[in-house]
């Protein structure tokens, strides 16, 4: 974000004006004050405004918790107990669910793009219309999961789990327009 601002005309002119003010100063105390002010401005510009902050819920017990509709981008639920937790409509892009227990969790319509689901337990989970594009789910368990309309494009998973999902795959994802069977490479 900082690079984007500095490369923009506003950020570039702000930085140029501040630097030319430093160059014109003759006393070191003034130079020091301007330099500190410039550093503070750069730090404030780099802060995310209005964006979700990544949170850590590692090893937490969050049974029946409600995260529906939340933006949890890049958060971590590593080895968390999340049975029956509601993540419907949540933005879980880049989230780590490594080793998490998501049994009976509601992930309907959730964005799980590029999430880490390795060793996660998604038994009986509701993944209806979820987007899992690019997720890493190699040792994940999807037994009895509901996957109608889910998008598994480029999800890395074991073939035994892929076979389980292909046996029940149906529907088209309303967000991506992709057919669930096609995204799972079911033949």
N, C-alpha and C positions, 0 to 999 in steps of 0.2 A: 504494500500500500504506500509506503514511504517513497519507494522508487517511482511508483505511478504518479504521486503528487509532485515529486521533484522533476519528473519529465514533462509534466503539464506546464502550460504557460503561467498559471497562477503560482504554482510552487516554485518554478524556476525564477520568476521575477521577484518573489518574496525572498528567496535565498540570495539572489544577486544584489538586491537592495540592502539586505542586512550586511553582506560582505563588503560592499562598497562603503557602508557606514563605518565598518571596522577599520578599513584601510585609511580613511580620512582622519581617524582619531590620532592624537599625538601623545596622549598620556596613557600609560599602561593600565592604570586603574579603570579608565574608560574602556579600553580594549577588553579587559577582563569582564566588566559588567555586560558589555555587548555580546561577548562570546558566550557567557553563561545564559543570557537571554535567548540567543540563537539556539543553543543546545536545548533549552526548555521548550522552545517552539517546535523544534524537530521531534522531541519526545512526545509532545501533545499531538502532533500530526500523526505519529505512528500508532497511537492508541486506537483500537477499534471502537467505532461509535455506532451503536445500534446493532451490532453483530452479537451473536451468541458467543459466550465464552465456553471453552472446553472445560468440562467438569470431571472430577474423578469420583467414581462410585465403586472403585475396586474393592472386592471382597465384602461388599455391603449386602445386607439382607433386606430386600425391598419387595417382599411378597405383597401382591395386590396394590402396588403403587400405581399412580396415575401420571404418566408423562405424555398423555395424548395431546397432539398438536404442538408440542414443544420443539424448539430448535436446539438440538443437542450435538451439533456438528463437532466432530473430533473429540467427543467426550470418551471416557473409558469406564466400562462396566466389567473389567477383567475379573473372572471368577466370582461374579456377583450372583446372588440367589434372587431370581426375577420371576418366579412362578406367578402366573396369572396377572402379571404387570401389563398395564395398558399403554402401548406405544402407538396407538392408531393415529395416523396422519402426522406422525412426528418426523422431523428431519434428523436422521441418524447417519448422515453421510460421513464416512471416515471413522465411525465409532468402533471402538474395540469391545467386542463381546467374547473375547478369548476365554474359553472354559466356563462361560456363564450358563446358568440353568434358566432357560427361557420356556420351560414346560408350561403349556397352556397360555402363553403370552399372546396378547392381541397386537399384532403388527400390521393390521389391515391398513393399506394405503400408505404405509411408511416408506420413506426414502432411505434405503440401506446401501446406497451406492458406495462402493469401495470400503465397506465395513469389513472388519475382521470377525468372522464367525467361527474360526478354527476351534475345534474341540467344544463348541457350544452345543447345548442340548435343546433342540427346537421341537421336541416331541409334543404332538397335539397343538402346536402353535398355529395361529391364524395369520397366514401370509397373503390373504386375499388382496389382489391389486398392489402388492408391495413391489418396489423396484430394488433389485439386488445387484444391479449391473456392476461388474468388476469386483464383487465381494470375494473374499478369501474364506472358503468354507470347507477346507479339505477334510477335516475330521468331524465335521458337524453331523448331528443326528437329526433327520427330518421325519422320523417315523410318525405316521398318522397326521402330518401337518396338512392344513388346508391351503392350497396354492392356486386356486382359481384366479386367473388374470395376473399372476405374479410374473415378473420379468427377471430371468436368470441369465441374461446376456453376459458371456465371458466370466461366469462364476466358476472358480476352481473348486471342484468337489470330487470325492471318490466316486467311482463308477457304480458301486453298490447303492449309494444314496441317490445317484442320478437315476438308476433303474427304478427305485422306489417312487421317486417323484414322477417319472415318465408314465408309470402305471396309473396315475391319478390326474395328470396334467390336462387342463382345459382352460379355455377362456383367452381373452386378449386384454393386455394391460391398458387401462384408459389413459394413462399418462404418456407412455411411449408408443402405443399402438402396436406392440409386438405380441405375437401369439406365444403363450406359455410353452407349448410343446416345441416350437421352433427355437426358443431361447435356451431350452434344455438339450437341444440336439437329439430329440427323441426320434427314433426310426421305426 
